Amino acid sequence: MFLFGTNLKMHQTPHQTRAFIHALRERLTAVPNAGQAALWIAPPYTSIEAAAEAAQGSPIMIGAQNMHWADEGAFTGEISPPMLKACGAEFVMLGHAERRTLFGETDDALNKKVLAAARHGLKIMLCVGEPSAVKEAGAGADYVAQQLKLDLRGFEAFDRLLVLYEPIWSVGAGGTPADPTYVSSAFDNIRCVLRHLCGAAGESVPLLYGGSVDAANCAQYARLAQAAGMGVGRAGWNVESFIAVLTNALAARQLHATKTT
């Protein structure tokens, strides 16, 4: 299955998210090979419950964009794993580039969050990626390897882990799409680290790419041998563009599979 979805960031009210998902479900019926996709959406906290209700009975998995590691406590403005589950979240996105850079989220904090998510049975979409200065210094592989090793200390639930590679320099408005060869090399590095951390289980952890993905460039990422899916930003925030990117990605994968058999 091709894991395809979007992080809505700070967009959409519950009413808007509900309408968005209903419209997606209608449009999916006309997408060739749609049955090969497992879709995911990470709405704002306030829209999780509405999203889960709208997605019920569909192949759309609903998750959260972040969480605290504690079950409860005096942490004003935070949200706990049990709260997310009560709202209908199935996964949580942790370590997004914007959380790391804009909010100073550390690998130590992420390790606590990863372990807490596993303890509560949530799937974990761990985001990793290097800033532009690190890339230019040729140290991207080491940087990402360190993120993985620190964030996954003591972690054992590798059957519930997904890794989203999103180089910081490619994320957000003005971001630069990564060269597919560079992404492929990053995937190889991530896979190597996962094997080191968990042995054979590291082979089956899905690897996704995210960073300035759109309908024009998605095919080159979808065809990568290690790519199990992709995360789409602003190109996934309305139904038409979401469907356009998904359609092109699935078509590219189908064509690639035909050529290699």
C-alpha positions, 0 to 999 in steps of 0.5 A: 500500500502507498501511504499518501497524506497531508499535514493540514498544519494550522488550517481548517475548522472542524466544519471545513475538515469534515467537508474536506474529507467527505469530498475526498471520499467522493472523488476517490471513487474515480481515482485509478488504482485508489485501492493501492493507497492508504491515506492519512490526514493530520488535522489540527487538534480541534478537527481530529474528532470531526475528521475521524467521524467523517473518515469512518469506514474509509481508507483514511487514517486520522492522526495528530500533528504533535502531542505531549509525553505525559498522560495528564498534568499541569502542561498548559496548552498541551494535549496527551496521548489518551486525549488524542485516542479519545478523539479518534486519532490513530497516529501521531506525527512527531518531530516535524521540521516546524516543531524542531525549528520554530518551537525548539523541540529537542531529540530528548523531548521527542524520545519521551513522546515516541515512547509515550505514543508506543505505550498508548498504541498510537502509530508514530510518524517520526519526521527527520531531516537536515537543515540547509547548512548541514546539507551543504557541509555534506553531513546530512546522513550523519545528522539524520542518523543521530536524530533517529538514534536519539529519538528512538532510544529504548523504542521497540514497537517498530511495527507501529513506526513510519519515518517521514524524511523531510529535509528542512530546506525543502519544507514550507513556502519557498522550500526546494524540492529535493533531488530524487537521487538525494532522497534515495540516498537518504532513504538508504541511510535511514534504512541502514540506521533502522537495521542497526537499531532493530535488526530485521524489523528495520526492513519493514518500517515504511519510509515516506518523503515530504518536502514541496511535493506537488502534482508536477514532481510527485512521480519522481518520488513515487518511483523510488524503490524505497518509497512507501509513501509521501507527505504533501503540504500545501498541495494537499490542502484542497481536494482538487490538488490532493487528488491530482497529486495522488493520481499522478503518484499512483500512475507513476508507481503503476507504470514503474511496476509494469516496467520492472516486471 
